[in-house]
Amino acid sequence: MKEESLAQAKKIDELETRLSADLEKAASEAKRVKADADVVVAVYRADAEAANAQAKEISDAAQVRSSCVAEHAKCQSRRETLEEIHARGFDLSADIENAKVLEAEAKAFLSDDDDAGSASGSENGEDEEVPEED
């Protein structure tokens, strides 16, 4: 019986040793997996921050472009209105020329944006001439 108890105690010690080794191995594997996961999370976080920054830049550029397009349309409309008034016999040559200058500046600013890689806006590309006085 004593021998049987010693054999069981030896077997228990062996099992405890094997269990301890397996536990250490599992803990080591868990630390490695956690480190890998931390690296992946850091990469995804950096990518998300970069994407957010790029989205903000694009949004800001779109707002500036939208403002320029609206200003161009306003200038073009004003010039056309002045030309209509002029065609009815009123002398607004100076105002028309000023409107053309403002429109050209707005158009140049928009084309500078296009050269910088922006998508082209809604420009008709036609030059209108001022009717000459009779």
C-alpha positions as CSV (number, residue, x, y, z in Angstrom):
1,M,0.0,0.0,0.0
2,K,2.9,2.3,0.8
3,E,4.4,1.6,-2.6
4,E,1.0,2.3,-4.2
5,S,0.8,5.6,-2.4
6,L,4.3,6.5,-3.5
7,A,3.5,5.6,-7.1
8,Q,0.4,7.8,-7.0
9,A,2.3,10.7,-5.4
10,K,5.0,10.3,-8.1
11,K,2.3,10.3,-10.8
12,I,0.7,13.4,-9.3
13,D,4.0,15.2,-9.2
14,E,4.6,14.3,-12.9
15,L,1.1,15.5,-13.8
16,E,1.7,18.8,-11.8
17,T,5.0,19.3,-13.6
18,R,3.5,18.7,-17.0
19,L,0.5,20.9,-16.2
20,S,2.8,23.7,-15.0
21,A,4.8,23.5,-18.2
22,D,1.6,23.6,-20.3
23,L,0.4,26.6,-18.3
24,E,3.7,28.4,-18.9
25,K,3.5,27.6,-22.6
26,A,-0.1,28.9,-22.8
27,A,0.7,32.1,-20.9
28,S,3.7,32.7,-23.2
29,E,1.5,32.1,-26.3
30,A,-1.2,34.5,-24.8
31,K,1.5,37.2,-24.3
32,R,2.7,36.7,-27.9
33,V,-0.9,36.9,-29.4
34,K,-1.6,40.0,-27.3
35,A,1.6,41.7,-28.5
36,D,0.6,40.9,-32.1
37,A,-2.9,42.2,-31.6
38,D,-1.5,45.4,-30.1
39,V,0.6,45.9,-33.2
40,V,-2.4,45.4,-35.5
41,V,-4.5,47.8,-33.4
42,A,-1.8,50.4,-33.5
43,V,-1.5,50.1,-37.3
44,Y,-5.3,50.3,-37.8
45,R,-5.4,53.3,-35.4
46,A,-2.7,55.1,-37.4
47,D,-4.5,54.3,-40.7
48,A,-7.8,55.6,-39.3
49,E,-6.1,58.9,-38.1
50,A,-4.5,59.4,-41.5
51,A,-7.8,58.7,-43.3
52,N,-9.6,61.2,-41.0
53,A,-6.9,63.8,-41.7
54,Q,-7.2,63.2,-45.4
55,A,-11.0,63.4,-45.3
56,K,-10.8,66.7,-43.5
57,E,-8.3,68.1,-46.1
58,I,-10.6,67.0,-48.9
59,S,-13.7,68.5,-47.1
60,D,-11.9,71.8,-46.6
61,A,-10.8,72.0,-50.2
62,A,-14.3,71.2,-51.4
63,Q,-15.7,74.0,-49.2
64,V,-13.2,76.5,-50.7
65,R,-14.0,75.2,-54.2
66,S,-17.7,75.5,-53.6
67,S,-17.3,79.1,-52.4
68,C,-15.2,79.9,-55.5
69,V,-17.8,78.4,-57.8
70,A,-20.6,80.4,-56.1
71,E,-18.6,83.6,-56.3
72,H,-17.9,82.9,-60.0
73,A,-21.5,82.3,-60.7
74,K,-22.5,85.5,-58.9
75,C,-19.9,87.5,-60.9
76,Q,-21.1,86.0,-64.2
77,S,-24.7,86.7,-63.4
78,R,-24.0,90.3,-62.4
79,R,-22.0,90.8,-65.6
80,E,-24.9,89.4,-67.7
81,T,-27.4,91.6,-65.9
82,L,-25.3,94.6,-66.6
83,E,-24.9,93.7,-70.2
84,E,-28.7,93.4,-70.5
85,I,-29.1,96.8,-69.0
86,H,-26.5,98.2,-71.3
87,A,-28.3,96.6,-74.3
88,R,-31.4,98.5,-73.3
89,G,-29.6,101.8,-73.8
90,F,-28.0,102.6,-70.5
91,D,-24.2,103.3,-70.4
92,L,-22.8,101.0,-67.9
93,S,-19.5,100.3,-69.7
94,A,-17.4,100.9,-66.6
95,D,-19.5,98.6,-64.5
96,I,-19.5,95.9,-67.2
97,E,-15.7,96.0,-67.4
98,N,-15.4,95.9,-63.7
99,A,-17.7,92.8,-63.6
100,K,-15.6,91.2,-66.3
101,V,-12.4,91.7,-64.3
102,L,-14.0,90.2,-61.2
103,E,-15.3,87.3,-63.2
104,A,-11.9,86.7,-64.8
105,E,-10.3,86.8,-61.4
106,A,-12.8,84.2,-60.0
107,K,-12.3,82.1,-63.1
108,A,-8.5,82.3,-62.8
109,F,-8.8,81.2,-59.2
110,L,-10.9,78.3,-60.2
111,S,-8.6,77.2,-62.9
112,D,-5.7,77.4,-60.5
113,D,-7.6,75.0,-58.3
114,D,-8.1,72.7,-61.4
115,D,-4.4,72.8,-62.1
116,A,-3.7,71.8,-58.5
117,G,-5.7,68.6,-59.0
118,S,-9.2,69.6,-58.2
119,A,-12.2,68.4,-60.3
120,S,-13.4,70.9,-62.8
121,G,-16.4,72.9,-61.8
122,S,-19.4,74.0,-63.9
123,E,-17.8,76.4,-66.2
124,N,-19.3,76.9,-69.7
125,G,-15.9,78.0,-71.2
126,E,-17.6,80.5,-73.5
127,D,-16.4,84.1,-73.7
128,E,-19.2,86.7,-74.1
129,E,-18.5,90.0,-75.7
130,V,-19.8,93.4,-74.5
131,P,-22.2,94.9,-77.1
132,E,-20.7,98.1,-78.6
133,E,-22.5,101.4,-78.1
134,D,-24.3,102.9,-81.1
